[in-house]
Amino acid sequence: WVHGNVNGFSGDANKIVILGQSPSSVPVDVWSYAYVAGPLVSGYVSYSGKAFSFPTNSEALAAQHWYGASAMLGCGFSGDVVPCMRSKNFTAIKSAAARVRAPVATSQAR
């Protein structure tokens, strides 16, 4: 939205810089890798964090969280639950995802 509308605010779409501090610096750093071929911004400022600052979830833990949320919505705890999940509205999915808890003694940023 900013890239497409900055001119209306006397801005320059070729001079957009995004900034993030602490945990918000992680997605700023990720942007620098995500749009290499066609950058949407000209600069990135990441204060106190980068894409690899926090440990990532294992594939098993990510699956456990996915199926935990899908089970809360009545879509099951195994197999292909994607068609069922697609039938749910955003608010229900968001609510189920919020009830999935991070393991004890891990970063909430994960």
TORPA-4810 file (N, C-alpha, C, O; in nm, 3 decimals):
<nodes>
NODE_1_0.082_-0.117_0.000_0.000_0.000_0.000_0.087_0.125_0.000_0.064_0.217_-0.078_W
NODE_2_0.187_0.128_0.086_0.275_0.244_0.093_0.342_0.267_-0.042_0.344_0.379_-0.093_V
NODE_3_0.396_0.161_-0.101_0.466_0.174_-0.229_0.374_0.232_-0.336_0.416_0.316_-0.416_H
NODE_4_0.250_0.188_-0.338_0.156_0.233_-0.439_0.093_0.368_-0.412_0.035_0.429_-0.502_G
NODE_5_0.102_0.418_-0.288_0.033_0.541_-0.252_0.122_0.652_-0.197_0.073_0.760_-0.166_N
NODE_6_0.251_0.627_-0.184_0.340_0.726_-0.122_0.344_0.858_-0.199_0.362_0.964_-0.139_V
NODE_7_0.327_0.852_-0.330_0.327_0.976_-0.410_0.217_1.071_-0.366_0.234_1.193_-0.374_N
NODE_8_0.104_1.018_-0.321_-0.007_1.101_-0.275_0.025_1.175_-0.146_-0.050_1.264_-0.107_G
NODE_9_0.133_1.141_-0.081_0.176_1.206_0.042_0.308_1.280_0.021_0.383_1.304_0.115_F
NODE_10_0.335_1.315_-0.105_0.459_1.383_-0.145_0.583_1.299_-0.119_0.692_1.353_-0.099_S
NODE_11_0.567_1.169_-0.118_0.680_1.079_-0.097_0.732_1.027_-0.228_0.678_1.054_-0.335_G
NODE_12_0.840_0.950_-0.219_0.905_0.894_-0.335_0.912_0.742_-0.318_0.977_0.693_-0.226_D
NODE_13_0.846_0.669_-0.406_0.841_0.522_-0.396_0.979_0.459_-0.408_0.997_0.343_-0.371_A
NODE_14_1.076_0.533_-0.459_1.212_0.481_-0.471_1.297_0.508_-0.348_1.415_0.472_-0.344_N
NODE_15_1.239_0.571_-0.247_1.315_0.605_-0.126_1.246_0.557_0.002_1.259_0.621_0.106_K
NODE_16_1.173_0.447_-0.006_1.105_0.393_0.112_1.203_0.308_0.191_1.274_0.224_0.136_I
NODE_17_1.207_0.333_0.322_1.293_0.257_0.413_1.203_0.201_0.523_1.116_0.272_0.574_V
NODE_18_1.223_0.074_0.558_1.149_0.017_0.671_1.244_-0.004_0.787_1.362_-0.032_0.768_I
NODE_19_1.190_0.011_0.907_1.269_0.003_1.029_1.200_-0.087_1.129_1.077_-0.087_1.140_L
NODE_20_1.277_-0.163_1.202_1.224_-0.245_1.310_1.324_-0.249_1.424_1.445_-0.248_1.401_G
NODE_21_1.272_-0.254_1.546_1.359_-0.257_1.663_1.327_-0.378_1.747_1.210_-0.409_1.771_Q
NODE_22_1.429_-0.448_1.793_1.420_-0.568_1.875_1.344_-0.676_1.800_1.385_-0.710_1.689_S
NODE_23_1.233_-0.734_1.853_1.169_-0.841_1.777_1.116_-0.795_1.640_1.105_-0.875_1.547_P
NODE_24_1.083_-0.667_1.629_1.032_-0.616_1.500_1.143_-0.602_1.396_1.114_-0.584_1.278_S
NODE_25_1.269_-0.610_1.439_1.378_-0.603_1.342_1.390_-0.733_1.263_1.445_-0.734_1.153_S
NODE_26_1.339_-0.843_1.319_1.347_-0.973_1.251_1.270_-0.969_1.119_1.328_-1.003_1.016_V
NODE_27_1.142_-0.929_1.116_1.073_-0.926_0.986_1.135_-0.826_0.888_1.129_-0.847_0.767_P
NODE_28_1.193_-0.718_0.939_1.261_-0.623_0.850_1.376_-0.694_0.779_1.395_-0.679_0.659_V
NODE_29_1.454_-0.771_0.855_1.565_-0.845_0.795_1.514_-0.949_0.696_1.574_-0.969_0.590_D
NODE_30_1.404_-1.016_0.728_1.347_-1.117_0.638_1.307_-1.052_0.506_1.326_-1.112_0.400_V
NODE_31_1.252_-0.931_0.511_1.215_-0.860_0.387_1.334_-0.847_0.294_1.319_-0.854_0.172_W
NODE_32_1.453_-0.826_0.351_1.571_-0.807_0.266_1.604_-0.933_0.186_1.668_-0.924_0.081_S
NODE_33_1.561_-1.048_0.233_1.582_-1.174_0.161_1.462_-1.209_0.071_1.479_-1.277_-0.030_Y
NODE_34_1.345_-1.163_0.108_1.222_-1.205_0.040_1.202_-1.139_-0.096_1.145_-1.202_-0.186_A
NODE_35_1.247_-1.018_-0.114_1.219_-0.945_-0.238_1.348_-0.904_-0.309_1.360_-0.790_-0.354_Y
NODE_36_1.441_-0.995_-0.321_1.570_-0.964_-0.384_1.552_-0.925_-0.530_1.612_-0.827_-0.576_V
NODE_37_1.470_-0.997_-0.603_1.452_-0.973_-0.746_1.373_-0.845_-0.775_1.395_-0.782_-0.879_A
NODE_38_1.283_-0.806_-0.686_1.202_-0.688_-0.708_1.174_-0.616_-0.577_1.061_-0.621_-0.528_G
NODE_39_1.274_-0.551_-0.520_1.258_-0.488_-0.389_1.145_-0.384_-0.387_1.130_-0.305_-0.480_P
NODE_40_1.067_-0.387_-0.280_0.961_-0.288_-0.262_1.009_-0.166_-0.185_0.943_-0.062_-0.185_L
NODE_41_1.124_-0.178_-0.121_1.180_-0.068_-0.045_1.327_-0.052_-0.083_1.388_-0.143_-0.139_V
NODE_42_1.382_0.065_-0.053_1.522_0.090_-0.090_1.618_0.072_0.027_1.739_0.070_0.009_S
NODE_43_1.563_0.059_0.148_1.652_0.044_0.262_1.586_-0.029_0.377_1.464_-0.030_0.391_G
NODE_44_1.671_-0.089_0.461_1.626_-0.167_0.576_1.707_-0.123_0.698_1.830_-0.114_0.690_Y
NODE_45_1.641_-0.098_0.809_1.710_-0.066_0.933_1.661_-0.164_1.038_1.544_-0.161_1.077_V
NODE_46_1.751_-0.251_1.082_1.717_-0.352_1.183_1.798_-0.323_1.309_1.919_-0.348_1.314_S
NODE_47_1.731_-0.271_1.411_1.798_-0.246_1.539_1.784_-0.368_1.628_1.672_-0.410_1.658_Y
NODE_48_1.892_-0.425_1.669_1.894_-0.528_1.773_1.819_-0.655_1.735_1.739_-0.706_1.813_S
NODE_49_1.845_-0.705_1.617_1.785_-0.832_1.578_1.801_-0.858_1.430_1.815_-0.765_1.351_G
NODE_50_1.799_-0.985_1.394_1.807_-1.023_1.253_1.729_-1.152_1.233_1.676_-1.208_1.329_K
NODE_51_1.721_-1.198_1.111_1.639_-1.316_1.078_1.676_-1.437_1.161_1.590_-1.521_1.188_A
NODE_52_1.800_-1.449_1.201_1.844_-1.567_1.275_1.868_-1.539_1.423_1.941_-1.613_1.488_F
NODE_53_1.808_-1.433_1.476_1.826_-1.398_1.617_1.756_-1.494_1.711_1.800_-1.514_1.825_S
NODE_54_1.649_-1.553_1.666_1.570_-1.641_1.751_1.568_-1.781_1.690_1.564_-1.794_1.567_F
NODE_55_1.571_-1.883_1.771_1.566_-2.019_1.716_1.432_-2.044_1.648_1.329_-1.992_1.691_P
NODE_56_1.434_-2.123_1.543_1.310_-2.154_1.473_1.249_-2.283_1.529_1.318_-2.363_1.593_T
NODE_57_1.124_-2.301_1.505_1.057_-2.423_1.547_1.104_-2.541_1.462_1.135_-2.525_1.344_N
NODE_58_1.108_-2.657_1.523_1.138_-2.778_1.446_1.016_-2.810_1.360_0.906_-2.760_1.385_S
NODE_59_1.035_-2.892_1.258_0.923_-2.933_1.173_0.817_-3.006_1.255_0.698_-2.989_1.232_E
NODE_60_0.862_-3.088_1.351_0.768_-3.163_1.435_0.685_-3.070_1.522_0.564_-3.089_1.537_A
NODE_61_0.749_-2.967_1.579_0.675_-2.873_1.663_0.579_-2.790_1.580_0.466_-2.764_1.623_L
NODE_62_0.622_-2.748_1.461_0.533_-2.672_1.373_0.410_-2.755_1.336_0.298_-2.703_1.334_A
NODE_63_0.430_-2.885_1.306_0.318_-2.974_1.273_0.226_-2.991_1.394_0.104_-2.992_1.380_A
NODE_64_0.285_-3.004_1.511_0.205_-3.017_1.633_0.117_-2.894_1.653_-0.001_-2.907_1.687_Q
NODE_65_0.172_-2.777_1.632_0.094_-2.653_1.646_-0.015_-2.645_1.539_-0.129_-2.609_1.568_H
NODE_66_0.020_-2.679_1.414_-0.077_-2.676_1.304_-0.194_-2.767_1.334_-0.310_-2.726_1.324_W
NODE_67_-0.164_-2.891_1.369_-0.271_-2.987_1.394_-0.346_-2.956_1.524_-0.464_-2.989_1.537_Y
NODE_68_-0.278_-2.894_1.619_-0.348_-2.851_1.740_-0.456_-2.749_1.708_-0.569_-2.758_1.756_G
NODE_69_-0.421_-2.651_1.625_-0.518_-2.549_1.584_-0.628_-2.610_1.498_-0.745_-2.577_1.515_A
NODE_70_-0.591_-2.700_1.407_-0.693_-2.760_1.321_-0.789_-2.847_1.401_-0.908_-2.852_1.371_S
NODE_71_-0.739_-2.916_1.503_-0.826_-2.998_1.588_-0.924_-2.911_1.665_-1.040_-2.948_1.682_A
NODE_72_-0.879_-2.794_1.711_-0.969_-2.702_1.783_-1.084_-2.656_1.694_-1.191_-2.621_1.744_M
NODE_73_-1.062_-2.656_1.563_-1.165_-2.612_1.469_-1.246_-2.728_1.412_-1.328_-2.709_1.322_L
NODE_74_-1.221_-2.848_1.464_-1.296_-2.964_1.418_-1.246_-3.022_1.287_-1.318_-3.096_1.220_G
NODE_75_-1.121_-2.989_1.250_-1.067_-3.036_1.123_-0.976_-3.158_1.139_-0.924_-3.209_1.039_C
NODE_76_-0.955_-3.204_1.259_-0.875_-3.323_1.281_-0.733_-3.293_1.324_-0.687_-3.179_1.321_G
NODE_77_-0.663_-3.400_1.365_-0.528_-3.388_1.419_-0.425_-3.462_1.333_-0.313_-3.486_1.377_F
NODE_78_-0.463_-3.499_1.212_-0.367_-3.566_1.123_-0.419_-3.561_0.980_-0.535_-3.528_0.955_S
NODE_79_-0.330_-3.593_0.887_-0.370_-3.600_0.747_-0.387_-3.464_0.683_-0.336_-3.363_0.733_G
NODE_80_-0.459_-3.461_0.573_-0.480_-3.338_0.497_-0.599_-3.262_0.553_-0.714_-3.290_0.519_D
NODE_81_-0.571_-3.166_0.637_-0.677_-3.085_0.700_-0.695_-2.951_0.628_-0.780_-2.870_0.666_V
NODE_82_-0.616_-2.927_0.523_-0.620_-2.798_0.454_-0.758_-2.765_0.397_-0.804_-2.653_0.417_V
NODE_83_-0.827_-2.856_0.329_-0.960_-2.821_0.277_-1.056_-2.776_0.389_-1.130_-2.680_0.372_P
NODE_84_-1.052_-2.847_0.501_-1.138_-2.809_0.613_-1.098_-2.672_0.668_-1.184_-2.588_0.696_C
NODE_85_-0.966_-2.650_0.685_-0.919_-2.522_0.738_-0.958_-2.407_0.646_-0.989_-2.297_0.692_M
NODE_86_-0.955_-2.431_0.515_-0.993_-2.326_0.420_-1.141_-2.289_0.432_-1.181_-2.181_0.390_R
NODE_87_-1.221_-2.379_0.487_-1.363_-2.350_0.502_-1.393_-2.265_0.625_-1.505_-2.218_0.642_S
NODE_88_-1.294_-2.245_0.710_-1.312_-2.168_0.834_-1.284_-2.021_0.808_-1.205_-1.986_0.721_K
NODE_89_-1.349_-1.936_0.885_-1.324_-1.793_0.867_-1.199_-1.750_0.943_-1.153_-1.819_1.035_N
NODE_90_-1.145_-1.638_0.905_-1.019_-1.588_0.960_-1.026_-1.574_1.112_-0.931_-1.611_1.181_F
NODE_91_-1.134_-1.521_1.163_-1.146_-1.499_1.307_-1.136_-1.629_1.384_-1.071_-1.634_1.489_T
NODE_92_-1.198_-1.734_1.335_-1.191_-1.865_1.403_-1.049_-1.921_1.399_-1.001_-1.974_1.499_A
NODE_93_-0.982_-1.909_1.285_-0.845_-1.958_1.274_-0.752_-1.878_1.365_-0.667_-1.935_1.433_I
NODE_94_-0.769_-1.748_1.366_-0.687_-1.661_1.451_-0.706_-1.696_1.598_-0.609_-1.701_1.673_K
NODE_95_-0.828_-1.719_1.637_-0.858_-1.756_1.775_-0.795_-1.890_1.812_-0.737_-1.903_1.920_S
NODE_96_-0.805_-1.988_1.724_-0.745_-2.119_1.751_-0.594_-2.108_1.758_-0.531_-2.167_1.847_A
NODE_97_-0.534_-2.033_1.667_-0.388_-2.016_1.667_-0.341_-1.948_1.795_-0.235_-1.981_1.847_A
NODE_98_-0.419_-1.853_1.845_-0.382_-1.783_1.969_-0.384_-1.877_2.090_-0.315_-1.852_2.188_A
NODE_99_-0.462_-1.983_2.083_-0.469_-2.078_2.195_-0.358_-2.181_2.192_-0.340_-2.255_2.288_R
NODE_100_-0.283_-2.187_2.083_-0.167_-2.278_2.075_-0.054_-2.211_2.153_-0.013_-2.100_2.120_V
NODE_101_-0.005_-2.278_2.254_0.097_-2.220_2.341_0.237_-2.267_2.301_0.257_-2.381_2.259_R
NODE_102_0.332_-2.174_2.315_0.472_-2.209_2.292_0.518_-2.301_2.404_0.470_-2.290_2.517_A
NODE_103_0.610_-2.392_2.375_0.663_-2.480_2.480_0.726_-2.397_2.592_0.775_-2.286_2.569_P
NODE_104_0.725_-2.450_2.712_0.784_-2.382_2.826_0.932_-2.354_2.799_1.001_-2.435_2.737_V
NODE_105_0.979_-2.241_2.847_1.120_-2.200_2.835_1.167_-2.181_2.693_1.283_-2.207_2.661_A
NODE_106_1.077_-2.136_2.604_1.118_-2.103_2.468_1.081_-1.959_2.440_1.006_-1.898_2.517_T
NODE_107_1.132_-1.905_2.333_1.105_-1.768_2.296_0.963_-1.753_2.245_0.918_-1.831_2.161_S
NODE_108_0.892_-1.654_2.295_0.757_-1.626_2.245_0.761_-1.574_2.102_0.660_-1.576_2.032_Q
NODE_109_0.879_-1.525_2.058_0.891_-1.475_1.921_0.874_-1.586_1.819_0.849_-1.558_1.702_A
NODE_110_0.888_-1.712_1.862_0.874_-1.823_1.768_0.730_-1.844_1.736_0.696_-1.933_1.658_R
</nodes>
